[in-house]
Amino acid sequence: MLKGTKIYSIFTGTCPVCQEESMYTSGNLYKPSKTQEMNERCSHCGTKYKIEPSFFYGSMYVSYGVGVAIAIATFVITYFVFNMTPLSIFFVIMAVMILGLPIVIRLSRNIWINIFMDYDPEKASK
């Protein structure tokens, strides 16, 4: 349904051009040595993921925004829904941020690469 959109590529971690293959070598987010390990190219369409050396340094700026959004959402839920104390809220936010770190890393990389690449239906149908 969403295939062909940037949202699909961002949330699935697939190639931003053909959306047929995962950009990452491992599906396990919580294995520290594999979290950021990516394929060099897409085996389906040949897209090179690292456009230039240090390309994904820009995703650090995206990860800051994603992290702040998650922290704010956690605060709103814990404060307004569960009516927790400020200290409890702080510990819940810290736990969510630590446990969600691999997700934030991959999500920010996916957002960053999708800023620079677009879906190509011709390459997807090859």
C-alpha positions in Angstrom: 0.0 0.0 0.0 2.7 2.5 0.9 5.3 1.0 -1.3 6.8 3.7 -3.5 6.7 6.3 -0.8 9.6 7.6 1.4 7.6 6.6 4.5 7.8 2.9 3.4 11.6 3.1 2.9 12.1 4.9 6.1 10.2 2.5 8.3 11.3 -0.7 6.6 14.9 0.2 6.0 14.8 -0.8 2.4 16.7 0.7 -0.5 15.3 4.2 -1.2 15.4 3.7 -4.9 13.9 0.3 -5.6 12.6 -0.6 -2.1 13.2 -4.3 -2.8 16.1 -5.0 -0.4 17.2 -4.1 3.1 20.1 -1.6 3.3 21.4 -3.4 6.5 23.4 -6.6 6.7 21.6 -7.7 9.9 18.0 -7.4 11.0 19.0 -7.6 14.6 19.0 -4.0 16.0 20.3 -5.0 19.4 23.6 -6.5 18.3 26.0 -3.5 18.7 28.5 -4.6 16.1 25.8 -4.9 13.5 23.5 -2.0 14.2 25.2 0.4 11.7 26.6 -2.2 9.3 25.2 -1.6 5.8 25.5 -3.3 2.5 27.7 -1.4 0.1 25.2 -1.5 -2.8 21.6 -2.7 -3.4 21.8 -6.1 -5.1 18.6 -5.4 -6.9 19.2 -2.0 -8.5 22.9 -1.3 -7.8 22.3 1.9 -5.8 25.4 2.9 -3.8 24.3 3.7 -0.2 27.3 5.7 0.9 27.2 8.5 -1.6 30.5 9.9 -0.3 32.8 9.3 2.6 31.3 10.2 6.0 27.9 10.6 4.3 25.9 9.4 7.3 27.5 12.0 9.7 24.5 14.2 8.7 22.2 11.6 10.2 23.4 12.8 13.6 21.4 15.9 13.2 18.3 13.9 12.3 18.9 11.6 15.3 18.8 14.6 17.6 15.4 15.6 16.3 14.1 12.0 16.5 15.4 11.6 20.0 13.8 14.8 21.2 10.5 13.8 19.6 10.6 10.4 21.4 11.5 12.1 24.7 8.6 14.6 24.4 6.2 11.8 23.5 7.4 9.8 26.5 7.0 12.8 28.8 3.4 13.5 27.5 2.4 9.9 28.0 3.9 9.5 31.5 2.7 12.9 32.7 -0.8 13.1 31.3 -1.8 9.5 31.0 0.0 7.9 34.0 0.3 11.0 36.2 3.8 10.1 37.3 6.1 12.2 39.5 8.9 14.3 37.8 11.7 12.0 39.0 9.8 8.9 37.8 9.2 10.6 34.4 13.0 11.3 34.2 13.9 7.7 34.8 11.3 6.5 32.3 12.6 8.9 29.6 16.2 7.8 30.2 15.2 4.1 29.9 13.2 4.7 26.7 16.1 6.6 25.2 18.7 4.0 26.1 16.6 1.1 25.0 15.5 2.9 21.8 19.0 4.0 20.8 19.4 1.4 18.0 16.0 2.3 16.6 16.9 6.0 16.6 20.2 5.3 14.9 18.6 3.3 12.0 15.6 5.5 11.7 17.8 8.6 11.4 20.0 6.9 8.8 16.9 5.9 6.8 15.5 9.5 7.0 18.9 11.0 6.0 19.4 8.8 2.9 15.7 9.3 1.8 16.3 13.1 1.8 18.8 12.6 -1.0 17.4 9.7 -3.0 14.0 9.1 -4.6 12.0 6.0 -5.5 12.4 5.0 -9.1 9.6 2.7 -10.4 11.7 1.6 -13.4 14.5 0.3 -11.2 12.0 -1.4 -8.9 10.6 -3.4 -11.8 13.9 -4.8 -13.1 
